[in-house]
Amino acid sequence: MDLPTIFPPALRKGATIGIVAPAGPSNDRNALQRGIASLESMGFSVRFDERIFDSSRYLAGDDIA
């Protein structure tokens, strides 16, 4: 079955981008900061919670927030 590709509207300058870690923790704060700086240089606002650095065994923190 050939489904059409759906393209969402482009983000506008000033839009907020949330950074999440759904599968595993982020281990490289410097890489994250470089990525955030890049997004901010494009005019976006960036948000994340310090919990993306948490880990529970091999997962990104536990399920209870």
Backbone hydrogen bonds, N-H to C=O, Kabsch-Sander energy under -0.5 kcal/mol:
donor,donor_aa,acceptor,acceptor_aa,energy
3,L,1,M,-0.9
7,F,5,T,-0.6
14,G,43,G,-3.0
15,A,12,R,-2.4
17,I,45,S,-3.1
19,I,47,R,-2.8
26,S,52,I,-2.6
27,N,25,P,-0.7
29,R,27,N,-0.6
32,L,28,D,-2.0
33,Q,29,R,-2.7
34,R,30,N,-2.2
35,G,31,A,-2.3
36,I,32,L,-2.7
37,A,33,Q,-2.6
38,S,34,R,-2.1
39,L,35,G,-2.4
40,E,36,I,-2.9
41,S,37,A,-2.1
42,M,38,S,-0.8
42,M,39,L,-0.7
43,G,40,E,-1.6
44,F,39,L,-1.9
45,S,15,A,-2.8
47,R,17,I,-2.4
52,I,49,D,-2.3
53,F,50,E,-2.0
54,D,51,R,-1.5
56,S,59,L,-1.7
59,L,56,S,-2.1
61,G,59,L,-1.5
65,A,63,D,-0.6
